[in-house]
């Protein structure tokens, strides 16, 4: 597609900006009018009382809930959300992972995000799972790695 600019030069419109826009993160608020809701259950994330199960609620757009950092959690999820991709996808089967154990912590996230149901489990059983957990901080507690 071409057109003539004010200076009389011929300009060509490129599809590149559209392609790049498609790769940009899409805020989760673009998917729903009412925002999204997640329930986060974490276990064994510390010592003593921190080993007990804790359950947090997170609502986004606007951010609120019983989570210690709902705004940070929502912002982090917004940054990771991509059109057509499962934000909470597990580590792909057959991935080559280091056998570095990250501790006994586990998490279970359920609810709705970006208009999709969520039922995701997290642990720190190897390098891939630990890296996946760390990508979800602050939704999941930081383990100091």
C-alpha positions as CSV (number, residue, x, y, z in Angstrom):
1,X,0.0,0.0,0.0
2,X,1.4,3.4,-0.9
3,X,0.4,7.0,-0.6
4,X,1.8,10.4,-1.2
5,X,3.0,12.5,1.8
6,X,2.5,16.2,2.2
7,X,6.0,16.8,0.7
8,X,5.0,14.9,-2.4
9,X,7.2,11.8,-1.7
10,X,5.8,8.4,-2.1
11,X,5.6,6.5,1.2
12,X,5.0,2.8,1.7
13,X,3.1,1.4,4.6
14,X,4.7,-1.6,6.2
15,X,2.8,-4.4,8.0
16,X,5.8,-4.5,10.4
17,X,4.2,-2.2,13.1
18,X,1.1,-4.4,13.1
19,X,3.2,-7.5,13.5
20,X,5.1,-6.0,16.3
21,X,1.9,-4.9,18.0
22,X,0.6,-8.4,17.9
23,X,3.7,-9.6,19.9
24,X,3.3,-7.0,22.6
25,X,1.7,-8.0,25.9
26,X,-2.0,-7.6,26.1
27,X,-3.3,-6.4,29.4
28,X,-5.6,-9.0,31.0
29,X,-8.2,-6.2,31.4
30,X,-8.6,-6.3,27.6
31,X,-10.1,-9.8,27.9
32,X,-12.8,-9.2,30.5
33,X,-14.9,-6.3,31.6
34,X,-15.0,-7.3,35.3
35,X,-11.4,-8.3,35.9
36,X,-10.0,-11.6,36.9
37,X,-10.0,-13.6,40.1
38,X,-7.4,-16.1,41.3
39,X,-7.1,-18.2,44.4
40,X,-3.5,-18.9,45.4
41,X,-2.8,-21.8,47.8
42,X,0.9,-22.1,49.0
43,X,2.5,-24.7,51.2
44,X,5.9,-25.2,52.7
45,X,7.3,-21.8,51.7
46,X,9.4,-21.3,54.8
47,X,10.0,-22.6,58.3
48,X,7.8,-22.8,61.4
49,X,4.5,-21.1,60.8
50,X,5.4,-20.4,57.1
51,X,5.2,-24.1,56.4
52,X,1.5,-24.1,56.9
53,X,-0.9,-23.8,54.1
54,X,-1.9,-20.2,53.2
55,X,-4.7,-19.2,50.9
56,X,-4.9,-15.8,49.2
57,X,-7.5,-14.2,46.9
58,X,-6.4,-11.9,44.1
59,X,-8.7,-9.8,42.0
60,X,-7.3,-7.7,39.2
61,X,-8.5,-4.7,37.2
62,X,-8.8,-3.2,39.8
63,X,-6.2,-5.0,42.0
64,X,-7.5,-6.0,45.4
65,X,-7.7,-9.1,47.6
66,X,-6.2,-10.8,50.6
67,X,-2.8,-11.4,48.9
68,X,0.1,-9.4,50.4
69,X,0.7,-7.6,47.1
70,X,-2.3,-7.7,44.8
71,X,-1.2,-4.8,42.7
72,X,2.3,-6.3,42.1
73,X,0.8,-9.7,41.4
74,X,-1.7,-8.3,38.8
75,X,1.0,-6.2,37.2
76,X,3.4,-9.2,36.9
77,X,0.7,-11.3,35.3
78,X,-0.2,-8.6,32.9
79,X,3.4,-8.4,31.8
80,X,3.5,-12.2,31.1
81,X,0.1,-12.4,29.3
82,X,0.3,-12.9,25.6
83,X,-2.5,-13.3,23.1
84,X,-3.2,-16.9,22.3
85,X,-0.8,-18.3,25.0
86,X,-1.6,-19.9,28.3
87,X,0.0,-17.7,30.9
88,X,0.0,-20.5,33.4
89,X,1.2,-23.3,31.1
90,X,3.3,-26.0,32.8
91,X,6.9,-26.7,31.9
92,X,6.8,-28.5,28.5
93,X,7.1,-32.3,28.7
94,X,10.5,-33.5,27.8
95,X,12.3,-30.3,28.8
96,X,15.9,-30.7,29.8
97,X,16.2,-29.3,33.3
98,X,18.9,-29.0,35.9
99,X,18.4,-31.3,38.8
100,X,18.7,-28.5,41.3
101,X,16.1,-28.9,44.0
102,X,14.6,-25.6,45.0
103,X,12.8,-26.8,48.2
104,X,9.5,-28.3,49.3
105,X,7.3,-25.3,48.4
106,X,4.2,-26.0,46.4
107,X,1.5,-23.7,45.1
108,X,-1.9,-24.2,43.4
109,X,-3.5,-21.4,41.5
110,X,-7.2,-21.6,40.4
111,X,-9.7,-19.2,39.0
112,X,-9.9,-17.1,35.9
113,X,-7.2,-15.1,34.1
114,X,-7.5,-13.3,30.8
115,X,-10.9,-14.9,30.2
116,X,-9.5,-18.4,30.6
117,X,-9.9,-20.9,33.5
118,X,-6.8,-21.5,35.5
119,X,-5.8,-24.7,37.4
120,X,-2.1,-24.5,37.7
121,X,0.3,-26.3,40.1
122,X,3.8,-25.1,40.9
123,X,6.7,-26.7,42.7
124,X,10.5,-26.3,42.9
125,X,11.5,-29.9,42.1
126,X,14.1,-29.0,39.5
127,X,15.6,-26.0,37.7
128,X,12.8,-25.6,35.2
129,X,10.1,-25.7,37.8
130,X,12.0,-23.3,40.1
131,X,12.5,-20.9,37.2
132,X,8.7,-21.1,36.4
133,X,7.9,-20.4,40.1
134,X,10.3,-17.4,40.1
135,X,8.6,-15.9,37.0
136,X,5.4,-15.8,39.0
137,X,6.8,-13.8,41.9
138,X,5.1,-11.8,43.5
139,X,1.9,-13.8,42.9
140,X,3.9,-16.7,44.4
141,X,6.1,-15.9,47.4
142,X,9.8,-15.2,46.7
143,X,12.0,-18.0,48.0
144,X,15.1,-15.9,48.1
145,X,16.8,-17.5,45.1
